Amino acid sequence: MTIRNWIKQQESLGKPTFSYRDVKVNFSDMPEQHIMNELYRLSRQKIIQSVYKSFYTVIPIQYSVRGIVPPTYYIDQLMEYLAKPYYISLLSAAEIHGAAHQRPQRFSVTTLRPVVTTSARKNNLIVWNYRKDIPENLLCSKNSETGIIHYSSAELTAVDLVQFEHQVGGLSVAATVLSELVETIDFSKNSNTLFQTASLTSIQRLGYILDYILEETKQAEMLYQQLCLLNKKLGYTPLAHCLPIRGNKRNNKWKIIINQTIEIDDI
């Protein structure tokens, strides 16, 4: 059997991804250089795509014209290969929840350190983000073309958009996405885990945006009541950490120093 035929056989068995190690095990008598040359040739022919070092996905017919496979096709298998928990996050998660106005140019994945290293030449579609822990009960799952994918709940997505706003283009972008996402949010769910996962300053900034920028007072009040129930003591924090804070107005409810103007795009 050739490597090409083996790959097609694996795909027919519902295994559209594989590693170099898998090939080496199944072709143990074949010289390594020959294996590498064959995988390179199949990649050039757009039969397979290397999406991470020593990890490949078959390019299904629906993606053969562009020769680029969307990360939802292989992300769960890749993270299993890396032995890392993960969730699809930020704008990518918001899009799954239906907030698609700010369509992401890259696919955001949150996982644990150590840092996942791959060159832009190898895969420039995925941007990695990191947490100390992955909050399993704040994740959602759905079927993909090849299995199950995991993504942040609407509540965790909302917090992440504010906490990691530098990765989505700033607070104005985050607030625009929140304006679409807000109808699916319920801050009464898993609030303990949410507040343990997110920084308190991110909760404050999120609450302020919901309350005074988006005028979503019901959602903002629900978040504020959860803070009160958990006896969280708020200290003043700037809306934008990278901008000066002297001489700016302060919001007493959320303890926010208003040192940035947030503008929402028309939806």
Buried (B, 14 or more C-beta within 10 A) or exposed (E): EEBBEBBBEBBEEEBBBBBBEBBEEBBEEEEEEEBEEBBEEBBEEBBBBBBBEBBBBBBEEEBEEEEBBBBBBBBBBBBEBBEBBBBBBBBBBBBBBEBEBBEBEBBBBBBBEEEBEBEEEBBEBBBBBBBEEBBEEBBBEEEBBBBEBBBBBBBBBBBBBBBBBEBBBBBBBBBBBBBBBBEBBEBEEBBEBBBEBBEBBBBBBBBBBBBBBBEBEEBBBBBBEBBEEEEEEBEBBBBBEEEEBEEBEEBEEBBBBBBBEBEBEEE
